[in-house]
């Protein structure tokens, strides 16, 4: 898996202060997407154990308390990203007590494969559905268009 950007301190992508990872790779290619640079799964930087360790360390940092981890992109549930995402969310749940995980995907819950659903066992909130420019609404919180659903898992 590759990632485009990592923000160790973020107050935009989910509630509270968070760590946010924008992964590379998205097959949805939604019209009006604000993250088109993340569509190519080969773009960005290689996500390796060093970056995974940094995320865990940041989530456990007592100097800047973070509520949790946000995973966006690109699409964390793109099949080529699943192995690395599953490993990461398992580690966060095992090593970062009390931290929540939010995940944004263009896939819809009812259409997820078994491999994609395996990730859901470790996350707390799923924001699903493609961004639909015709349904865009800047007043929405934590989603870009009204068809996207915030699901508490």
C-alpha positions as CSV (number, residue, x, y, z in Angstrom):
1,X,0.0,0.0,0.0
2,X,1.0,3.6,-0.6
3,X,-0.1,6.7,1.2
4,X,-0.3,10.3,0.1
5,X,-0.2,12.2,3.3
6,X,-0.1,11.6,7.0
7,X,-1.2,14.3,9.5
8,X,-0.1,13.4,13.0
9,X,-2.4,16.2,14.3
10,X,-5.7,16.8,12.6
11,X,-8.9,18.4,13.8
12,X,-10.9,18.3,10.5
13,X,-11.3,14.6,9.6
14,X,-13.4,13.3,12.5
15,X,-14.2,14.4,16.0
16,X,-11.5,15.8,18.3
17,X,-7.8,15.8,17.7
18,X,-6.8,12.9,15.6
19,X,-4.1,11.3,13.4
20,X,-5.1,11.0,9.8
21,X,-3.8,8.9,7.0
22,X,-4.7,9.5,3.4
23,X,-4.0,6.3,1.4
24,X,-3.3,6.1,-2.3
25,X,-5.6,4.3,-4.7
26,X,-9.2,4.8,-5.6
27,X,-11.2,3.2,-8.4
28,X,-14.4,5.4,-7.9
29,X,-12.9,8.6,-9.3
30,X,-15.8,10.7,-8.3
31,X,-16.5,13.8,-10.3
32,X,-15.6,16.8,-8.1
33,X,-13.3,14.8,-5.8
34,X,-11.0,17.1,-3.8
35,X,-8.3,14.4,-3.5
36,X,-7.8,13.4,-7.2
37,X,-4.1,13.2,-6.6
38,X,-4.7,10.1,-4.5
39,X,-6.4,8.0,-7.2
40,X,-3.3,6.2,-8.5
41,X,-2.4,3.4,-6.0
42,X,1.3,3.7,-7.0
43,X,1.4,7.4,-6.1
44,X,2.7,8.8,-2.9
45,X,5.0,7.0,-0.5
46,X,5.3,3.3,0.5
47,X,3.4,2.5,3.7
48,X,5.9,0.5,5.7
49,X,6.4,-0.7,9.3
50,X,8.2,2.5,10.2
51,X,5.1,4.6,9.2
52,X,2.8,2.1,11.0
53,X,5.0,2.4,14.1
54,X,4.9,6.2,13.9
55,X,1.1,6.2,13.8
56,X,0.9,4.0,16.9
57,X,3.4,6.2,18.7
58,X,1.5,9.3,17.8
59,X,-1.8,7.8,19.0
60,X,-0.1,6.9,22.3
61,X,1.6,10.3,22.7
62,X,0.5,11.8,26.1
63,X,1.7,15.3,25.2
64,X,-0.9,15.7,22.5
65,X,-3.8,13.5,23.3
66,X,-5.6,12.2,20.2
67,X,-9.1,10.8,20.2
68,X,-8.3,8.4,17.4
69,X,-7.2,7.6,13.8
70,X,-8.9,8.7,10.6
71,X,-8.4,6.7,7.4
72,X,-9.2,8.3,4.1
73,X,-7.8,8.6,0.7
74,X,-7.9,7.5,-2.0
75,X,-9.9,4.6,-0.6
76,X,-8.7,2.5,2.4
77,X,-11.0,-0.4,1.3
78,X,-9.5,-0.6,-2.2
79,X,-8.6,-4.2,-2.5
80,X,-4.9,-3.6,-2.9
81,X,-4.9,-1.6,0.4
82,X,-6.8,-4.2,2.5
83,X,-3.9,-6.2,3.9
84,X,-2.0,-3.1,5.2
85,X,-5.2,-1.4,6.5
86,X,-6.3,-4.6,8.3
87,X,-2.9,-4.9,9.9
88,X,-2.9,-1.2,11.0
89,X,-6.4,-1.2,12.5
90,X,-5.7,-4.4,14.4
91,X,-2.5,-2.8,15.9
92,X,-4.4,0.4,16.8
93,X,-7.1,-1.6,18.6
94,X,-4.5,-3.8,20.4
95,X,-1.9,-1.1,21.2
96,X,-3.8,2.2,21.6
97,X,-6.3,1.8,24.4
98,X,-9.5,3.9,24.0
99,X,-8.7,5.2,20.5
100,X,-11.5,5.2,17.9
101,X,-11.0,4.6,14.2
102,X,-13.0,6.4,11.5
103,X,-12.8,5.2,7.9
104,X,-14.1,6.8,4.7
105,X,-14.8,4.7,1.6
106,X,-16.6,5.1,-1.7
107,X,-17.9,1.6,-1.4
108,X,-21.4,1.0,0.1
109,X,-21.7,-1.2,3.2
110,X,-24.1,-3.6,1.6
111,X,-21.8,-4.2,-1.3
112,X,-18.5,-4.9,0.6
113,X,-16.6,-8.1,0.0
114,X,-15.8,-10.4,2.9
115,X,-12.2,-9.1,2.9
116,X,-13.4,-5.5,3.1
117,X,-15.9,-6.5,5.9
118,X,-13.0,-7.9,7.9
119,X,-11.7,-4.4,8.5
120,X,-15.1,-3.3,9.9
121,X,-14.6,-5.5,13.0
122,X,-11.8,-3.1,14.1
123,X,-13.2,0.3,13.2
124,X,-15.8,2.4,15.1
125,X,-17.3,4.6,12.3
126,X,-17.7,4.0,8.6
127,X,-18.5,6.8,6.3
128,X,-19.6,5.1,3.1
129,X,-20.7,6.0,-0.4
130,X,-19.2,7.8,-3.3
131,X,-19.0,11.6,-3.3
132,X,-21.8,12.8,-5.6
133,X,-21.2,16.3,-6.8
134,X,-24.9,16.9,-7.5
135,X,-25.6,16.1,-3.8
136,X,-22.7,18.1,-2.4
137,X,-23.5,20.1,0.7
138,X,-20.8,22.1,2.5
139,X,-23.0,22.2,5.7
140,X,-22.7,18.4,6.2
141,X,-20.4,17.3,8.9
142,X,-17.7,14.7,8.1
143,X,-19.1,14.0,4.6
144,X,-19.2,15.8,1.3
145,X,-22.5,14.7,-0.2
146,X,-25.9,13.8,1.3
147,X,-25.8,10.2,-0.1
148,X,-22.9,9.4,2.1
149,X,-23.8,7.7,5.4
150,X,-22.0,7.9,8.8
151,X,-22.4,4.5,10.3
152,X,-21.6,3.8,13.9
153,X,-20.3,0.2,14.1
